[in-house]
Structure formats: C-alpha cells, structure tokens
Amino acid sequence: MINKMICNRYKVLDHLGTGGMATVWLGYDTILDRQVAIKTFKIDANDKDAVKRFNREAKAVTSLSHPNIVSIYDVENEGDFYYLMLEYVEGMTLKDYMMKNPKIPIDTIIYIAKQIADGLSHAHQNGIIHRDIKPQNILMKPDLTCKITDFGIARAYGDTTLTQTNQMLGTVYYLSPEQARGNVATAQSDIYSLGILIFEMITGQIPFKGESAVAIALKHLQEELPDIDKYRDNVPQSVKNIVLQATMKNPNERYISSKELARDISTCLSPERLNENKYVGFKIPTDESQHFNQTQYIDSRNIEPYYEEQYQPDEYYDNYEDVNRINHNNKKNNYNNVGKNKKEVSKGKHIILALLAIILIAVGSFFAYNYIVGADSVSAPDVKNQTLDEAKAKIVKAGLEVGDITKVASDEVKENTVIDSDPKAGKKVRKGSKVDLRVSSGKTTVDMPNFIGMDEETVKRNVSKLGFKNVTVEKVASDRYDSGKVVAQSIPAGTQIVPKEKELIIQVSTGKKKVSMPNLIGETEDDAKKVINSYGFRSVSYKEEYSDKEKGTVISQSIQSGSSIIPSEESLVITVSKGKEKTNKTKEDDNNISDQNNKNKNSGNSNNTSDQNNSGN
C-alpha cells in the first residue's frame, strides 16, 4: 500500500493505524500539495444497499465545516475499496492525552469539553448525530485544539453478521441508555456520551465497569452516576452539574441541545457559579412496568445498535414513528368514543371522592405530626459563619447531632467556617436529629497548568480563563524553543493556587540567541581557539598562509567582527600566519651566512690547535 497512488492523485506515504472496519494511512494530495489522512474501507460492490448507505453518510459528513470537526475533503472508490480523504491532524487522541495526563486541570477539561460541545452543536444543527463520542474519536493538536472524527461512517455499512463484541467494549462505556435499549440515537445521546467523557477526564475513571458489554449497558440504564467527590476533591459544583445534567437517564432531563451545553460549559468557572445548587433533574416517575420494559430485553444485540435498517436518515425515523403513533392513537380514540358519555358521570364522582379523601388524610396527618413531634422538637440553631468547632458545640447544645460535613471551596467564606446548614436555622426538628454542614475549605484553587512549549496566544487565553490578574510576559532567547513558544513559567505545573492572588511570570522565546561576532585578528591561534570554543559554532576550520605577521597569529576570519550571528548555525574559517615566505635571495643570504659561520668555526679550531702546539714547546 505504501507509495500507492489512489485515483492518480493521492499518494500513500505511511500506515497510521487500523480499526475495527477501516485502516488509516498518511497520504499526500499531489494536486493541492498537502498531507491528508486516507481512511480505507472494503465494501462489496454488489451490496448496493451498503454502497448507498456509505455514500449517503459520507456526503452528509462532507458538508460539515467547523474548526472542531475533522474535515472530509474527498470521497473516492476503486473497485471494492472506498476512500475518505480526511484532514490530517498532527498530534494524539484524547485517550492518549488522558493516559499521559492522569490528573488534567479542571480549566483544561473545560477548555476541551467546550470545543467538543461546539463541534457537536454544528453537527446537530446540520442534522448529523455522531453516535459514538469517546476519547478515541477526539483528535488533539499540540496546542490542545480538539477535532471530532469518525461520524459513523464505518457503521453505515457494517455487516450485521459481524461479531463486534470487542469493538463495542470500547464504545459501551460511553453508550447512552436509549442506545443500549436499541433505540435510535439522538442529539441527547451524543450529549450523554460527552457527559461520560467529561466524568472520565475529571476522575480518571470510567463510571460504569463490568465483565461484559451487556453488564455495562445495564449499569447505564439502572445505576446512578458515581459521586465525583469520591475520586477528586475541590471540583466546583457548577462543573459537576454539567456532568449530572448531561448524563440523566431520561433524555428529556438532559440539555435541550449541545448548543445549550456549550453555553453552560463556557460559564461554569465563573465565580458566581462555583457553589451553585446540585442539579437533580425533573425526576419524572415511571411505573414498574415501564422500568421492566426498559431493561427486560437488553442483550448483546441491543448494545450493538447499528443495524442495516437503522441507517435511514434521522428524519425518516422521526416521521415514521410519529405517523404510526398518530394512526395508532386515532384508532384507539375511535374505539374509546363508544360509551364514553355513559362513563363520564361515574368517573366524575370517583374523582370528587378521591379528592375529599386526600384532603382529610392531609389534615389528619398535619395535626398528628404536631401532636407527636411538637412536644419533643427543637429549632435548628443558626451556625452560619461560625467555625466548625463552634457550630458543632452549638448543635450538640441544642439537643441535635452533627450530620455530614461537606467541604466546599469558597472565595467569600474563610477556611473551616460554616457556609450553611441543613435543616436551615429556625426550622423545627425532632430532638436528636442530624444537622448537615457545608464548610469552607478555603478559596477556590486550581492546578497550575504546564504552559511550557505552548504558543504565547494560547497561554494568554488560558491564563485569562484561570483568573490571573497579575501576569508578566518576558521575552528571552532560547536555543530549545521556537520563537513565540513559552520556555519557562514562574509557578511550577501542578501547584495548587488561587490564580487571582498569584503573580505569574511567563517567559516567551524570541528564537535562538544572537551574539556579536568577536574580532580574532591579531590574536594567537591558541587564544582564538579558546574564544571560539566558548561560542559553540556549528563548525570551525583553520588554514595557514604566509604573511608579514608573526607565525601563529590570526590574520583573517570568514565572519566579519561585529556581525549579529547565531553561532550554532554558523561555520567559521580562521586563517593563521605561517610567517614570511622565503624568497631565492633570502635563501642565498641564508646560505652565505651559514658558510661564513662554518669558516669562522674552522678558523677558531685552527687557532686553538696552534695555541696548543706553542704551549707544548
């Protein structure tokens, strides 16, 4: 497959990965001169329905254009092979990011979730449901820009006879209750999956686990979402409320739209929202038969809901169900009209009698309660703004017991001071009852993010969201980081801080450090080498030439002194003097001097011999 040309335009460069039904390759668009991701599928050309579904889904998704959705540039096919030419996103999946960052700062989680919600909002407004939101389907650039991928194309042609248990295990963790029942996915289904994903980013855990996909699906249907506080402290209630509302079992209790979800996410870290009341939903009651029908038929088939017949446009399902529902109701109404008038009078009497009974019971209960409790009741004490120890003493003194103590971050109430109590002050309660307290754990803190390596504008945006008031940006040279990238921060990543009380200094790279080229001319070769070695030039070479300068003296340099340079990117040539060049005349003079020295030496020896002889006489 490597180096293969697809449709005489796209060249396959490398293998990126293989999923359950598709393989992804890195490719090159020879016409538009850009890299692309090529997703390949094998579809039996004789399966007209599968081909039709694939083309329909591909055409729909190709129409999406949003910064938080992976763009589909082109759709091609050769024989049984179909190709999607996708935007190539260099980076990693959100799943990989979560594994490398087990405790993601809350503000970063919100930043990521907002992008996903924005992307879903665009898709939903265009009538496209994702159906499979999970961290593996979120691609992330190094600057934390998120892009949603895999809008259900693979499932558009999936063979219903194919065993997908292993594939579904990766999906069922984020599966909405209605999808688990085999119902058609809606925008609220995507919202539920995103809520589960946010829970996982906050806690580092998936909320529901089991030995099989069926067991996990049942938990999505029946079990309440685990308390986030069990896994992580100091998560603002406004953030927890987003998860709670997005993951309500009843789709009608979730956000009306992903746009509303995105709007809620964008304001959840506002100071006035951090300690808002817990979201509890509408709590629409269901009778036992309804509950039975919700869970009775859950099996492995129902958690693999992407069957052939389901891949009609969502509008088809809506219209089909509405029409049949209306026709069915009309038939019932026609039958029920017979004898209706005869029953109305009797029915009215029963209603009146029932109302009278309810009123009598309520009045009787009121007086009975006051009779039984009145003599043995006390008023709940006012412990607001008192220290925890003071509040405990006051509660015990009133004949009550201290109940649950919940620590809550507060910018207004001092640490270890009571924010409020339940029951409220002055409320009549039976002696020995418990009083629950919400106590300040101090000002809202966040984990300091790691900005090193990120671009300056992204960091400024994140710093503003965190609530820093005193931020200084310093420009420094850096051999390690490109211009515009953060090289250092004054507060170490992971430090618990109150941003508005902290001064933050961010150092941003101006690129590699430039220096002035030194003047080495006139220096000895040894001294010049010492200077050159301290600068760290990419390469240095030396050559020798004759000159009037003393031998071993630098007589020239390839880079002019005073030039502004980056030594690690420069090659330097140093020329060193060999001394004066010897001419023919100089050589003759040297020879004459040598001969004269030899004569003088011989003459000296003769004189010494004569002196010795005279001395002997």
Secondary structure, 3 states (H helix, E strand, C coil): CCCCEECCCEEEEEEEEECCCCEEEEEEECCCCEEEEEEEEECCCCCHHHHHHHHHHHHHHHCCCCCCECCEEEEEEECCEEEEEEECCCCEEHHHHHHHCCCCCHHHHHHHHHHHHHHHHHHHHCCCCCCCCCHHHEEECCCCCEEECCCCHHHHCCCCCCCCHHHHHHHHCCCCHHHHCCCCCCHHHHHHHHHHHHHHHHHCCCCCCCCCHHHHHHHHHHCCCCCHHHCCCCCCHHHHHHHHHHCCCCHHHCCCCHHHHHHHHHHCCCHHHCCCCCCCCCCCCCCHHHHHHHHCCCCCCCCCCCCHHHCCCHHHHHHHHHHHHHHHHHHHHHHHCCCHHHHHHHHHHHHHHHHHHHHHHHHHHHHHHHHHHHCCEEECCCCCCCEHHHHHHHHHHCCCEEEEEEEECCCCCCCCEEEEEECCCCCEEECCCEEEEEEECCCCCEECCCCCCCEHHHHHHHHHHHCCCEEEEEEECCCCCCCCEEEEECCCCCCEECHHHCEEEEEEECCCCCEECCCCCCCEHHHHHHHHHHHCCCEEEEEEECCCCCCCEEEEECCCCCCEECHHHCEEEEEEECCCCCCHHHHHHHHHHHHHHHHHHHHHHHHHHHHHHHHHC
